[in-house]
Amino acid sequence: MTEFKKPENMQELMTYYDNTIDMLKVDLEILKEENERLQKIIDERARGQTVSVSNGLISRGQEADLYPNEVREILMDVLKAARANIIKEGTRRADVVDDILKANPVEGPPHIRAKALQAAFKGYVTMDNSVRKKLSDLGITSSAKISNHHKAVYYGDDRYKVSVSASCSDRRGGDNTAAEMIRKFL
């Protein structure tokens, strides 16, 4: 530690205070530079962070999950399809989307559900109890026969409904119905 020497006259006292002020000004400039550097780090991290850490990268809208993680699975599925079909290799967009897909692995329920729908309607002839059970397991209810058709509704939400033939004579009818449900529901 530097020992403090008591000023003996007014000139020494003024010189002491002038030196102290100069040292404090230097310290202030150093601290301002450090503050600016740290603020830049905070700003960069804030740009890299999400709107809300608890909600993830994208803020949650009003649509509720009809099954666990449905909205997340759909978004990852859309990103994966866009990456495969639209986004060109070697671009910034490709790198960003690849990074998001890598950081957010999915179990694949939309794809699994699509396969289950295709299986339920393979060789479809009529809306029997077996088909009703398979659809029910996927959250799809079917109404009683109304003028040679059934109304299939996804999780009771009338925005998502498909008309299903009560009795199908076309060998591709079941496949077409499954494809329409996949497009509309998944």
N, C-alpha and C positions, 0 to 999 in steps of 0.2 A: 504494500500500500504506500501511496505517496503521502508524505506528511504534509499537513497543511501548515503553511507559514503565514502567520497573521501579518496583514499589510501594516506597515509602519506609518505610511502617510497617504494622503488622498490620491496621489498619482499611482501608487502601487495598488490601491483599492480599485481604482478605475481600470487599470491594466488587467487586474485579476478578473473583474466582471466582464470586460471586453473579451478576454480569452475564453471565459466560461460560455459566454453567448456564442462565440464562434464555434466552439466544440459542440454546443447544443444544436446549432444550425446544421453542422455536418451530420450529427446523429439523426436529426429530423429528416434530412435528405435521404439518408440510408434507409430509414424506416419507411419513408414514402415509396422508395423504389421496391422495397420488400413487399409492401402492401399492394402495389400495382402488380407485382409478379404473382402473388398469391391470389389476387382478384382474377387475373387471367386464368389461372388454374381452375378456380371456382366456376368461372364462366364457361370454360371448355367442358368441364364435367357436367354442368347444368345442361349444356346443349346435347351432351351424350346421354343424359338421363331421360327418363320418361316423364310424362305429365304428373303421374303419381306412381310411386314405387309399388304401392299395393295393387294398382289396377293394371300394371304392365305397360307395354309399349304404346298401346292404343287405349284411349278412354272407353270404358264400357258404355254401350248405348242402352236402349230400353228393352231390347229383345232378351228374353230369359232363355237359359239353357233348357231344352226339352228333355235332354238326358245329360249326365255329367260331362262337362267340358265340351259340349256340342259347338258352341260359338267358336271356341279356340280351334277345335278340330276343323271346322269349316274354313276358317281363315287360313290355317296352315295348308289345307287342301287347295284353296284358291291360289295361294302363293306358289305352291309346288307346280300347279298347272300353268300359271303365268310364267314361271321360270322355265319350264320345259317348252312352252309353245310361243312365247312372246319375247322374253328378255334375251338379248343376244349375249353370247359368251364373250368374256374379256371386257365387260363394261362395269362401271361403278354399280349400276343397278343390280347386275348379276352378283357381284361380290356382296352387296348389302343383303339381298334376298337369300343368298346361300348362307350367310352368317346367321340370319334370323332363323332359317329352317334348321340349321345345325344346332342352334341354341334352344330350340323348341321342339324336341322330338314328340311325335304323336303316336298314339296307339292305333289309329286308323279306323275308328267307328264308321265314318261315312262310307268307306270302301267295304268294310265288313257288312254293314247294313245293306249296301247295294247288292252284294253277293247273296245275302239272305232273301232279299226281295226277288231277285232273279230265280232263286231256288223255289220260292213259294209259288211262283207263277209258271214254272217249267211244266209244260204239258197241261196248262190250265184248261179246264172244261167248265167247271161251275164253282160257285162260291160255297164250298162245303165247310164242315167244321174244322177240317185239317187246315185249309187255307185261312180261315178266320183266326185260328189259334196262332199260326205263323205270323199273320199280320198284327195281331194283338201283342205278340212278343216284341214287335218293332214299334209299338205305340200307334198303330193304325187301327181304327175302328171302322166297321162297315155297317151300313144301315140295312134294314130289311129291303127286299126287292121292290123297286119303284120303277114301273114300266120297263121291264126287262133289263134294268141296271141296278147296281148297288152304288151307294156313295161312300167312298173310302176317305176318311178324314184323319189327318196326322195330328196326334196328341190333342184331339178335340178342338183344334183351331180351324175354323171354317175358311180361313185364308188359304189353307192347304188341303184341297180336296181333289179327288180324281174319280171320274165315273168308271165303274168296272162292269163289264158285261155280265149279266146273270148266267148266261150260258154261251160259251164261246165255240163257234164252229170253225173259225179260222185258226190254223195251227200256229200262226205267229201272234195271235191275239194276246196270249198271256205274256209273251216276251215284250210286245208293244206296251201293254199295261204296266209291266215292271219298269220299262224304260221311262215311261211318263212319270211314274211315281218317283223314280230316282231323280229325274230332273226337277220335279216340283218339291219333293220333300227333303232331299239330301243336298 
